[in-house]
Amino acid sequence: LEGGDRPCFMRGISAILVAAAAAVASATTIGSVTMDSSGNLAFHSGVKVAGAIAVGSFTDQEENAKASGFGQLTIKATAVPQATLNDQFRAMGYLEGAMTHARMLQHYTNIKSWIDGNFANHTVPPAFEPWFKTQDAWVRSQAAANPSDPRWQAMIGVVSQLDGLVDGYNSQAAPADQLTLYDWQLLQATGDLFDLIPRIMPKMAPDWDTMPLHEVLATVRNNSHCSALIKVLGDMSELYMSHVAWFSYGSMVRIYKSYEVDSGFPGTHTAFSSYPGLLSSLDDFYMNSPSQLGMVQTTNNVFNKALYVHVTPQSLWAWQRVRGANFVANSGKDWVDIIRADNSGTYNNAYMTVDYKQFTAGQALRNGTLWYSEQIPGLVMGADVTDYLVKGYWASYNVPYFQEIYQRSGYPELLARFGATAGNLGQLSGLNYQMAPRAQIFRRDNGKVVDLDSFKDLMRSNNYKTDPYGHNNPWDAICSRGDLATPQSLNGCYDGKAADSGMVRSMVADIVNGPTTSGGTLPPFKWTPALNATKHEGEFEVFDFDWQRMVIPSL
């Protein structure tokens, strides 16, 4: 993958990936997991077994080749007699691992190549495994010490789900393709590795103090991760949320997932865009029920390397805190409080949490409708920004909003190094919250949103050839196309997810996979032999998909 792309892993896999592709399901399949009196799990393919602790359905991406290009996985756990909440989570993971093992191997292989590309010898250094083992042991010990704390019940739940995922995968994978818990921990932490790599190996961190301007621009662009928009119509008749992910094009084997456990927690049911083998969204785009909380996320840069002293293994990865917050929180404030606790300082994101319980069509927005938070190592800040949303929209585009986060992250120092000022930002305008190209585009075009279709069009827009704010640069758009830039980067915006208020309440989303064609004005992305240095096992050859409504099937 691209050398500047963000995260790493594994020992050598001897799998024959062609065989793995052949093993991938070509239609919707169902499956069940049962648990015996000793807690042992068993997978049953093609049937819904009476008394199963978990049942699920999986529609492979090939079934949606004429639609979104996404697969769909739906899993529901049941509190069968003598089963704990942890057992439900573990069973969900086991079922997912068993049902999607072929796609998991493909995605693992692709991301392993990308992660390895971050290191000089293309192998994850030995120093990483002890860190992950220490962190995992710490989480399990904290959960054991706080068994009645809802937050820790959620955290040990997602850890148990990963345990089950590994066991379920290995139960179906070929002997040569067996993987360890550490292998899959690395995959879950894809986003966290963005900041863990410079913490464990400081010499590998970008040298922002000496890097020439063209390298700064290339690194920032490759590290930019996503655009997000929360939009309320002028008459308050509708409240939309959307997210488009930016990352390596080697990440385009996709699954839209739904997990439901049998519990009384506010987020007992969660649905989100994801990837094979990943227990979180990474993008992020989530809907949760019965809390009616929606969440989207973008990623910010950390230019101040001194902050990494706050990164320790005695903390919770970002992906764990997000899953836990989604499960436990019943309001935006609750959500931010949970994401703040035990901050790992890795995958330093901006989070937008929309509480659709606070929205009534045609009425004034109530306090708490939109909470916004930002994380850096050592600090998480959050606020109710509903008063801002009342003006029409809230956008996020990889630049911190909170001045304290912006200052501590080192943005002013980097701008000053190149003589950039508020009145003369030059090529570094993308590092200014008000003047970034996407800030200008959102400010100008959010008013063109009149319905869900126009909202989706905005989020997949890239008019760099004609838009004065695009500067004839395919990076300077809501949905970037690094493959059309010079120099070319196989990195950029490669999906779309959107919903209105009724859809969030019904756990329904519109989604699409692949780099944008911006309404047919840009050519579809196509893998060619010249691009084969970037691993893309299991991906479509051509990405020319359309939006598809994802409705969660009954089980």
N, C-alpha and C positions, 0 to 999 in steps of 0.2 A: 504494500500500500504506500501511499504518499509519505515521504519522510517527514513532512511537517504535520501530518495528520495526528490527531490525538489517539490515546491508546489504541496484547502482550503475551502469548503464553505457550505452555505445555511442553511436555517431552515429545519426542517424535511419535506421530500416529502412522501406523502402517496401513490404515484403512484404504481400501480401494473405493474411492469416492463415487465412481461410476456405479458400483454395486449399491452404495448407499442411496444414490439417487433413484435407482430402480426399486429400492425398497420403500420409497416414499409413497404414502397412500395417494391414490388417484381419485378418490371420492370421499364423501363424508363417512367416517367410521365412528363407532361407538365403543365404549369400553367401561369396565368397572374394576374397582379394587375392593377386596374383602379383607377383613382383619380377624385373625383367630384369637383365641383366649390368651395366647402368649404375646400378642401384639405384632405377630408376623403378618406382612402384607402379601397379597397375591393379586396378579393382574389377570383379568378375563377379557379377552379380545372379542369384539363383535356382539357382546350381550350386555344387558343391564340385569345384573344379578340381584335377586331379592335380598334385602338386608345388607347390601354393599355400603361401605363407609364413604365411597366416592364414586360418582358416575360422570361420564363426560362424552363429548362429541368433538371430532376434529375434522375440519374441512381443509384439505390441502390447498395451497395457493394456486395449483394448476386448475382447480375447479373454478377459480375466479380469474382465469387468464383473459377473459373477455370483459372483465369488470374492473375491480380495483387492483388486482395483483396481490392482495393480502390473503393469507390463510385465516382460519378462525378456530379457536379452541375455547370450549366452554366446559367448565368443571364445577360440580356441585357436591359438597360434602354433607354428610348427615351425622348427627350425634347419635349413632347407634349405641345400644347398651354397652356400658363399660368403656366407651371411647371418650378420651379427653379432648379438649380443644387442640392440643398439640397433635394428637392422633389424627384429627381431621386435616390439619395443615400438612402433616407428613403424608397422608394418603393422597391429598391433592397433588403434591409434588411427585409421588410415585406414579400416579396415573399419567401425569403430563410427560414424565420421563419415558414411560413405556410407549405411549401413543405417538410421541413426536421424535423418537430417538434418531431417526434418519436425518430429519431436518436439523436437529440439535448438532449432530456431527458436522454437517455442512457449515452451519453458522460458527461453530467453535473453530473449525479449520480456517475460515476467513478471518475471524477476529484474532486468532492466534498469530496469523501472519502479520496482521497490522501491529499487534502488541510487540511481537518480536522485532519488528522494524524500528522500534524506538531504541534498540540497543545495538552497540557496535558489532557484537558478534552474533546478532540475531537470535539471542537466547535470553530468557528472563534470568537475571542474576540470582544466585542462591539466597541473597539477603532478603528477598521478598517472602519466601515461604515462612520463615519464623515470624515475620510480622503478622501474616494472616493467621497463623496458628495462635499467636498470643491474643490477637483481637477476638478470634472465635471463642477461645477459652474464657476471656473476660466477659463477653456477652452472656455465655451460658452461666457463668458464676453469678453475674448480677441478676439474671432472671431467677436463678435458684434462691437467691437471697431475698427476692421481692416477689413471691409467688402471687400475692393478691393485688399487685400494682397493675392496672390495666395496660399501661405503657409497656411494661416488661412482659406481660402476657402476649402482647402483639409481637414484640421483638423476638421472643423465643419461638413464637408461631412461625415467623418467616424463616428462622434458622432451621426449624424442624421441616418446613416445606422444602428447603434446599437439601436436607438430609434425604428426604424421600425422593426428590428429583434425581439425585445421584444414583440411589439404589434402583429406581425405576428404569433409568437409562441403561445402567449396567446389566439389568435383567434381560434386556432385549438386544443390546449391542453385541457385535461379534467380539470374540476374545481379543483380537488385535486392536479393537477400538475402545477397550475399557478405559475409563477416566476416573480420576480421584476427586475427592472433595475439594482439594486445593485447586485442581484444574477448573472446577466450576465456580469456586470462590473468585478466581481471577476474572472469569467471564461476568459474574454478577457485578464486579467492581470496575467494569470498563470505564465508566465515568470517573470513579474515584481515582483511578490510575493517572488521570490527567495531572493530579497534584501529588499523588504518592510517589511517582517516579522522581520528581525533583527533590522530594523530601528525603528519600532513601539514597538517591544518587545525585547530590547537588551539582556535580560537574556536568550532568546531562541537562540541566535546566537551561533554557534560552538565556544568552548573555545580553540582556536588554541594555546594559551600560555601554556596550561596544558595537552591537549589531548595526550594520548599515540600514538605511531607510527601506530599501527594497526587500531586505530580509524581514524587517519588522512587519511590513505590510503583508508579506506572504505568510508569515507565521500567525499573525492575528487573524487573517482570513481563514486559514486552515483550522485554527482553533475556535473560530466562531461557531456556536452550536445553537441554532434555532432562531425563529421569529415567533412571537405570540401576540395575540390581540384579543382583548375583551371589548365588546362593542354593544352599546345600548342605542336603540333607535330614538329619534328625536322626540317622539310622543310616548316614550317609555313602553312601547307595545311589545318589545322583544329584547332579550339579552343573549348575545351570542358569545361563544368562546371557540378559539381555534389555535392551532399550533402547526408549524411546519418544521421538520427536523433537518438540521445541517450536520453532516458527518461524512465519513468515507463511503463511497459507492460500493465498497465491499460489504456493506451492511444491509443489503436490500432483499434478504430473505426474511419475510415479515409474517407475523401472526397477530391477529387481534384477539385478545384474551378476556375471559370472564371467569373470575373465581368467586364462589359463594360458599361460606361456611355457615353452619347451623349455630348461630349465637345471637345474643342481644346487643352486640356492639353496633355503633352508629354506621360503621363502614363494613358491615358483614358481607356485603356484595360489592365488588369492585370490577370495573371494566376498563381496559386500557390498550393502547397500541404497544406492540412489543416485538420480540424476536425469539426464535427457537432457543430454548434453554435459559432464557432470562426470566426471572421472577418479578421484575419491575418493568417500567416502561422505558427508562433511559431517556426518552425524548424530552419531556414527559407530557402525557395527555391521559388524564384519569377522570372517571365518573364514579361516584360512590353512593351507595344506598344502604339504609334509608336516610342517611344524613343529607342527601341532595347537594353534596359538595363536589364541585368540579375543580380540577387543578391542571395548570399548564406551567411550563418552566423554560427558561433560557439560561445559558451559561455565561459567566463573566470571566475575564482574564485576571490573573494575579501577577502583576509585574514586580511587586515587592517581595523578593525571595526571603527576606527576614521573617516574614509571617509564618513560614513553614516550621518554625520552632514549636508552634502550637499543635502540630500534627503528631499525634501519638496513637499507639494501638489500643489504648484504653478509651475507646470511643465507639460510636456507631457509624458505620458507613452511611453515606447519603441515601443509597438505595434502601437500606434498612429503616432509616428514619422516615423516609417518604411512605413506605408501605405501612409502617406503624402508625404514622399520623393519619393516613387515609382510613385505617381500621378503627382508631379510637376517637378521633375528633368529630365533634358535632357542630363546630363553627370555625370560621376563619381564624379567630384568635386562638382557639384550642389547637388548631393545626400548627400555627406558628410556634406556640409554646412547646409542642412536641418536637418539631424540627430543630428547635434551639438547643434542646437538652442533649448532652454528650456529643456535641458537634465534632465531627472528625476533621473538619477543615479541608476535606477533599470533595471534589466535584462541586465547586463553588458556584452556586446557582442563584438565580432570581426566581421566586415562586409566586404565582398568582392563584389564590384560593377563592373561588366564587361560591357563595352560599345561596343557592337558588331557593331556599326556604324564605329568604328575605326579599325575593322578587315577586311582585304581582303585576301582571301586564296592565299598562295604563295608569299605574300609580307611581308616586315618588319612590325612589330607591331608599330603602331603610338602611340605617347604619349597620355595618357588618356585611354588606353585600359583597364587597371585594377587600380582601386582606392581601397585602404584598409584603414579601420578605426577601432579604438578601443575606448570603453567607460568605464569609471569608474565614481563614484560619483564625480562631480566637474570638470571633464575633458573629452573631446573627442579629440583624435588625429587622423589625417588622412594624407595620402600621395599617390601620384601616384607611384605605384610600378611596372609599366610596364617594367622598366629596369631589374627588378628581374625576371619577367615572361619570358622575352626573353631567359633566360637560360633554360627554359623548363617547369617550373611549379611553382605554389604557393599553399601551403598547410596550413591548419589551424586545430588545434587539442587541443584547450582549454588551451593554454599557450600564454600569451601576447608576441607580436613581438617587440613593441616599448619599449625601455628600461625604459623610464620614467613611463609608465603604469605598467610595471613589478615591478619596484622599489616601486612605490606608493602603489601598491596592496598588498605588504607585502610578496612577494615570497622569497626574500633573507633572511628575518628574520626567516621564517618558516624553510628553509633549514638549516640555521645556528644553530637553536635550536637543531637539530638532528645531528649536526656535518657534514652535507653533504657539499661537496665542488665540484667545477667543475671537479676535477679529481677523486672524490669518491662520487658519488651521491647515490649509493646503491639503495634501494627500492624507493627512491624519484626522480628517473630519469624522471618521468612523469611531474615534475614541472620545467624542464629545456627545453627551446625552441629548442636547438640543439640536445639534447640527449633523449628526450621523445621517448618511443617505436614507437609511430606513426610517429614521425619525421624521425626516422631511416628507417622505412618501406617505407614511401613515398619517401625518398631520394634514396633508393635502387630500388624500384619497379616502379617509375613513368616512367622510360625508357622502361618498358615492354608494355606500352600503344601504340598500333599501329592503333587502330580503336575504335569505340564506344563500341563494345562488350568487348574488353579487358579493356577499361576504367571502365565499369560497374563492371567487375569482380574484379578489384582492390578495388573499393569502397565497395564491399560487402565481401571482403576477411577477413577470420579469420583462420589462420593456426597455432594457438597457440601451438598445440601438436608437430609440427615439425620445426617451425620457431625459430631460435635462438634469434630473437628480441622479440618473444612472451613470453619467459621465462615460458613456460607451464602454462600461465595465460590467460584465455579467455577474460580478460579485455584489454590485451595488443595487440590490433589489430585495424585495421581501422574500423571494424564493430564488436563491442564487444558483448559477450554473458554472461551477469551477471548470468543468470540462470544455466550456466554450471560451475560457479566458486564455490569455498569453502572459506567462507560461501556463500550460494546461495543468490542472489539478483534478484528480478523480475524487473530488470532494465537493459538497454543496448541499443544496436543499433537495431532499429526495422523497418527500411524502406530503400528505395533508390530512388533517383531522379537524372536524368542525361539528358543532351542535348548537341548537337553540334551546330555550328553556324546557319546552316539552320533551325534547329528545333526551336531555340530561335526566329529567325526572323518570323517563322510561328506560334509561340506560341504553340509548340508541345513538349511534354516531355515523356521520358520513366520512369515509376514508378513501385515500388513493395512494398507491405506491409508485415511486420512481421520480426522477428529475422532471421538473415542469416543462411542458411545451408552451405554457402561457397562452392558452387558447388557440394553439396551432401556429403561433408566430415563430416558435423555435423548433428545431428538429428534435424528434425523440432521441433519447440517449440509446446507443447501441454498443454492446461489447464487440470489439473486433480483435483479431490476433495481436495487433499492436499494443493492446491494453492489457494483455494477459499477465503482466507482471503483478497486477493487483488481483489477489485471490477473490474469486466470486463464485465458488461452488454453489450449485443449486439455484442460482439467480436466472431470471429470464434473460434472453439475449437482447430483446428490444423492450424498452419501457415506454409504452404508449397507452396507458390505462386511463380510466375515467373514475369519477367519484362513485362509490357504492355505499348504500345504506346498510350498516351492520346492525341487525336485530338479533338479540340473544335468543337462541332456540330453547324450547322447553325440554327438560330432561325428565 
